[in-house]
Amino acid sequence: MTDRQIAELGELRRALHQTPEVSGEEKQTAARIAMELERAGADRIWTRLGGHGVAAEFIGKQDGPTVMIRCELDGLPIHEISEVPHRSTIAGKGHLCGHDGHMVMVLGVGLALAKRPEYGRVVVLFQPAEETGAGAQAVINDPRWPEIRPDFAFAYHNIPGRPLGEIGLCEGPSNCASRGMKITFTGKTSHAAAPEDGDSPAQVMAGLMQTLPLLGNGGTMDDDFALATLTHSRLGKASFGIAPGDGELWVTLRSQTDGRMDRMVAEAETLVSTALGQESALLAAVSWHDVFLANVNEANAAAIAARSAQNLDLTKHLMTAPMRWSEDFSRFGLDGAKSAMLFIGSGEDQPQLHNPNFDFPDALIPVGISLFVEIIEQILSNPALPAQTGRPAADG
C-alpha cells in the first residue's frame, strides 16, 4: 500500500473514533464502511447482516477457498476523557477498545485486494455487537450467511502492555468463555419500623455476595480455570423509611473451557436455589446475558498465521495461555471455519482496553494490514489447499 493510502486510513480511523456507536446502534458506522468498500472496488457488498453488519467479497481469478478477515463495528458506553483532538464527540460513548483501528486495518486489506488473489475469494466482515457477545451469532443466523460462509477466518485484537506491533500467537484456547448472571429478587416491602412484616432480599443477597465468588477465584490458566466476579448489586429503594422488597445481583462467570462454564452455571443456580430456602416467600429469577463461548484457534489456521508473521519478519510472541477476556469470534470456528484469533501489541505504555483514555495507535495500521494480506497470500496462492465449502452458488 502507498503512504498516502495509509495516511488516509489514519484520517478515517480518527473520524470513526469521534463518532462511536455502541452495540446494536452501529447504523452510521456501517454506512460509512459500506461506502469505503464500494470505493475499494469490492465485487459484492452485503449490508444489515445480523443487525448493522457489513461484508464484502473480492473474487479471485479461479475457484478456491474463501478466506474471511473479520473486525468489529461497535464502541463502548464509556465516557472518553482523553485530550486527543479526535476524541469522541458523543457523550458517554467511546471507541475505547480499538475497534476503530481494527476497522481501518480490514479496510486496508480491501484496498490491497485491488490486485485480486489467484484462487478463491476474500470476504471482509465488519461485525456488529461484539461487545455484548451477540453479533457473531446474529451474523451467522442471517439467511444470507450461506453466501458468505468462509473456509478460513482470521481476526485481530490489539493488546495494551505488549510491544508496539508485536504479533501474539496462541495455539488452542485463545480467549476465555464468559457470561453475565443476573439474579432478580422479588419480595415484599414494609415500613422500616416493621421490617418483619415484609420479605426483604437483604440477607439472601448478602450470603450470595460471599458464596458466588467462591465458584472461582482465578489462578492457573488451565482447563479448570474459573473466575466469578461480582459486578453490580442493588437493594430496594434509596429511602430510610422503607424496608426493601426487591434487589438485583450481577455476577460475571469466566472459564477457559465451555465445559467448565457449564459446571459453573449449574453450581451458581444451585447456590441461588439453596439460599432461598424451602420456606421463604422471596422469589428469585436468574437470567443470562453477554454469553461468550471459549475461542479455540484451529491448528492449521494458527500455523498459517505464524508462518506469515515469520515471512514478514514481525516480532512474534508465542502465548502460553489464553486471554482472560472473551471474544464472540469463537462462533465462526464453531460454524466450520478454520479460524484463528491473533493479537497485536499496542504499546507497553498504552492505557488498558476500556480505560476512558484509550486511543488506538495509528502506527499499527500498516502492520496489521501486511500480516492479513500475507495470510491471504499464503492460502489463496496455493491451489492445493481445498475449500471446505467452496464458492457459493449465488451470484457473486
Sequence and secondary structure as in RCSB ss.txt:
>XXXX:A:sequence
MTDRQIAELGELRRALHQTPEVSGEEKQTAARIAMELERAGADRIWTRLGGHGVAAEFIGKQDGPTVMIRCELDG
LPIHEISEVPHRSTIAGKGHLCGHDGHMVMVLGVGLALAKRPEYGRVVVLFQPAEETGAGAQAVINDPRWPEIRP
DFAFAYHNIPGRPLGEIGLCEGPSNCASRGMKITFTGKTSHAAAPEDGDSPAQVMAGLMQTLPLLGNGGTMDDDF
ALATLTHSRLGKASFGIAPGDGELWVTLRSQTDGRMDRMVAEAETLVSTALGQESALLAAVSWHDVFLANVNEAN
AAAIAARSAQNLDLTKHLMTAPMRWSEDFSRFGLDGAKSAMLFIGSGEDQPQLHNPNFDFPDALIPVGISLFVEI
IEQILSNPALPAQTGRPAADG
>XXXX:A:secstr
  HHHHHHHHHHHHHHHHS  BTT  HHHHHHHHHHHHHTT SEEEEEETTTEEEEEEE SEEEEEEEEEEE  B
BS       TT  SSTT B  SSHHHHHHHHHHHHHHTTS  SEEEEEEEEES TTTT HHHHHHHSTTGGGT  
SEEEEEEEETTS TT EEEESEEEE EEEEEEEEEE B EETT GGGSB SHHHHHHHHHHGGGG EE S STT 
EEEEEEEEEES S SSEE  EEEEEEEEEESSHHHHHHHHHHHHHHHHHHH SS   EEEEEEEEEE  EEE HH
HHHHHHHHHHHTT  EEEESS BSS  TTHHHHHTT EEEEEEEE  TT   TT TT    TTHHHHHHHHHHHH
HHHHHT TTS  SS S SS  
